[in-house]
Amino acid sequence: MSSDAVYEETIPFPLGLIAAGIITAFAVLMLVMLVLQLTGGPLGSRPAPDCFYIVMFVFLSAMSVFVTNFRKLTIRLTSQSITVAFGMLKRTMLWGNIEDCSRDESPAFAYAGWGIRMARVKGGWRLVYNVVGYPGVLLSLRAGRFREFVFSTKNAGQVLDIIRRQAGTTA
């Protein structure tokens, strides 16, 4: 835990690494097929153009890097703010912008998987940083594009207590 953090946790999500590994394997396959076609002649009776293999390799490599970003969810509560991050993709909210907080009571399938999601709930947009299998914390925000923010955590009760204390909200 860093010196400024009141609370910090990391939720690993191994399925993210497995998915990235599978995508990386397909990227390597595209590279191998390109090399085979460049060195040994066309592959099959109707070969794909060389640029197809190049584009697919670049696209799948980029997707692998992007999916690897979701291998862990990090939650950090400091004296000034709360930061929730999937790798480089993070969201920071100052305590003064938090109007209320509660446990997210949405069903497990409500956000359709893991990662960063947007959901339309009761006429408004909700931003979700979700890891399947962990309870969620719902923050009602005073301002911003999203008026509600949900994130998964291992210790929903403890996190809610800290948020209530830091943001000055009531239960």
Secondary structure as the mmCIF struct_conf table of DSSP 4:
data_model
#
loop_
_struct_conf.conf_type_id
_struct_conf.id
_struct_conf.beg_label_comp_id
_struct_conf.beg_label_asym_id
_struct_conf.beg_label_seq_id
_struct_conf.end_label_comp_id
_struct_conf.end_label_asym_id
_struct_conf.end_label_seq_id
TURN_TY1_P TURN_TY1_P1 SER A 3 ASP A 4
STRN STRN1 ALA A 5 PRO A 12
HELX_RH_AL_P HELX_RH_AL_P1 PRO A 14 GLY A 40
BEND BEND1 LEU A 43 ARG A 46
HELX_LH_PP_P HELX_LH_PP_P1 PRO A 47 PRO A 49
HELX_RH_AL_P HELX_RH_AL_P2 ASP A 50 THR A 68
TURN_TY1_P TURN_TY1_P2 ASN A 69 PHE A 70
BEND BEND2 ARG A 71 ARG A 71
STRN STRN2 LYS A 72 THR A 78
BEND BEND3 SER A 79 GLN A 80
STRN STRN3 SER A 81 PHE A 86
TURN_TY1_P TURN_TY1_P3 GLY A 87 MET A 88
STRN STRN4 LEU A 89 LEU A 94
HELX_RH_3T_P HELX_RH_3T_P1 TRP A 95 ASN A 97
STRN STRN5 ILE A 98 ASP A 104
HELX_RH_3T_P HELX_RH_3T_P2 ALA A 108 TYR A 111
BEND BEND4 GLY A 113 TRP A 114
STRN STRN6 GLY A 115 VAL A 121
TURN_TY1_P TURN_TY1_P4 LYS A 122 GLY A 123
STRN STRN7 GLY A 124 ASN A 130
TURN_TY1_P TURN_TY1_P5 VAL A 132 GLY A 133
BEND BEND5 TYR A 134 TYR A 134
STRN STRN8 GLY A 136 LEU A 141
BEND BEND6 ARG A 142 ARG A 145
BEND BEND7 ARG A 147 ARG A 147
STRN STRN9 GLU A 148 SER A 152
BEND BEND8 LYS A 154 LYS A 154
HELX_RH_AL_P HELX_RH_AL_P3 ALA A 156 ALA A 167
TURN_TY1_P TURN_TY1_P6 GLY A 168 GLY A 168
#
